[in-house]
């Protein structure tokens, strides 16, 4: 990719790069937030009775109690974590039991992550690469 920087006009030119105004960026972020919320509402299983919102990453799900602990799904990454915990309900995974072996917990986590990736792609959202592998 070849860059051309013109200092006197304060412009940066790159193939495929378009500069947007602050209003356009704000509108795009608001649209993505609404789309993420719509996907979260569409994919939340009926068995979920209560969602505890948290800040940061991660989450937990207790399918036997119908409760989830996860970030608010306002960004693609937060939506991924939200859908991963929904996947535990949808796939009937019970990896929160202390008696389970570590290996089984890892397999169930990967299964829930795969389900979350598939659901995001089904709704036309790209899966964020960072911290979701």
N, C-alpha and C positions, 0 to 999 in steps of 0.2 A: 504494500500500500504506500503510495507516495503522498506525502504531505506538502502543502505549500502554505507558508505563513506570510501574510502581508502585514507588516507592522504598521505602516502608515495609515491603513484603512481599518486596522484592528479586526481583521477577518482571519479565520482559519478555514482552509479548504481541505477536505479529504473526500475520497470517493465514498459515496453512500452516507455521508454525514450531513445532517441538516441541523441547523441551530434553531432553537425554539425560544420563544419569549417566556417570561415567568408565568404569564397567564395561561399559555398553552401547556406548560409543564404541570401547573396546578390542576388544570382541567383533566389532563391525562392521568395524573395520580388519583384524582377523585373518581374517574371512570374505572380505573383498576381496582380501587377499594370497593366500589359497588359490585363489580363483577366477582371479586373474591367473596364478598358477603353472600351474593346470590348462589355461588357454587357451594359454599358451606351450608346454606339452608337447604339446598337441593339434595346434598349428600349426607346430611345428618340422619342416622338411623332412628327409627321410631322408639327404639329401646333407650335412647338417651333422654334422661329426665332432667338432669341438672348439669350445667357447664360452669366450672369455676375458672374465670379468666385470670391469666397470669401475665406478667411482663417477661420478656426474654424468650428463650428457646426451650424446647422440650415439651414435656407433658406426661400425663398419666391417665389411665382409663381403668375403671372398675365396672366391667360389664354386669357383674352380679348385683351391684347397687344402682346401675344406670347413671353413673357419674363420670365426668371427664374433667381433667385439669389440663388446660392448654391455652396458648395465646389467642388473642382475638384475631380472627382471620381477615386482617386488613391488607396484608401484603402477600405476595406469592409464597415467600418462605414461611410466614405464619400460617397461611392456608395449608401448606404441606404438613406442618406439625399438627394442625387441627384435623386434617383428613387422615393422618396416620393413626390418631387416637380413635377416630370414627371407624377406621378399618378394623380395629380390635373388636368393636361391637359387630360390625357387618360380617366378619369372618369367625365370630364367636371364639376369639382367643382369650384365654384366661391366664396370661403369663404373669399376673401380679401375685399369684400364690407363692408364698415363701418356700413351700415344699418342692417346687419345680426345680429342675436342674438348670444350670446356667446355659448349657447348650440348647436346650429346648426354648428358653427365653430368647436367645439370639435368633433362632430360626423363626419364631413367631414375630419378632420385631421386624425382621427382613420381609416377612410375608405382608405385614401391615404397611410397611414402606412401599412395597411393590404395588399394593392396592391403591395407596394414595397417589403414586405416580400415574397409574392407569386412569384414575378418576380425573386428575388434573388435565391429562392429555385428551381425555374424552370431551372435556369442556373447552378445549382449544387453548389452554394455558400452558406455557412452557414451564418445565420444572426447574427451579433454581439449582444450579450446580453446587453452590457453596453450602457445606454442612448438611447435605441431604443425600449423600451417597450411601 
